[in-house]
Amino acid sequence: MESRTRGIARQSIIIAAAVFMLIAAAVGGGAFGGASVDELQNGALSAQGSYLAPAGPAFSIWSLIYLGLIAYTVWQALPAQRQDARQDAVGGWIAASMVLNGLWLVTARYLTLWLTVLVIAALVAVLARVIVILGRFPARNLVDRILTDGANGLHFGWVTIATVANTAAWLTQIAPSSWGEAADVWAVAVLAVVLVIGVAAAWSTGRIAPALATAWGLAWLAVGRLTGEPESTPTAATAIVVAVLLVLAGVVAVLRRRRVAGAHDRAPLGR
């Protein structure tokens, strides 16, 4: 009975978090009037806000992420998931990520740029925790893998590059103009860190979704630096290389997971 009650509470919290996320996204995104997101904070969050900002079309991935999170919310609310150990372990963290997701947009619209950096840093940390937990609890079936791992993997992968862009936008606003001379070097160094994070996420979970979402952002980052301002061929080239390496790492991680699972299934009983 206690486990069932705890499961109902978890499911309810996730539903409430998803509702908050959607309402906050609508308000923060300007659905009820006001400037669009790329016009907020004096344009710091636009595709021209920094060397590490993806071009505008990259942000269309949010539609897929929101759709996936909504589908996950509905699925996890079914009675079959009420006492599932995997959902019990990760559900609270996913709910926290949804709240922070919505809170970022509200912060971007009504508060300051440095606060958006704090919120998105908290969001990427929470999503990293989600990824770690999912790596420890294998999905029970294909639906679980698509809705839990897939939706949250895309969320984590995209927010990884969004955190980089958000932080770069803030630093661009406050840094001395002399820092611009080393902008290419810093951009390349940061993208190398993104590669390490992306490979670690793929390897720890055996999932390709985080790598695909980050690679998507990197591809549009390259487009932005080659076709818009500020222009930077070194940053664009590095972004393309990192995107390709991340996708390859994701593919290898998936193949490795399947190989390990196959070996486990073929192992004699009692081993």
Beta strands, then each sheet from edge to edge (+ up, - down):
end
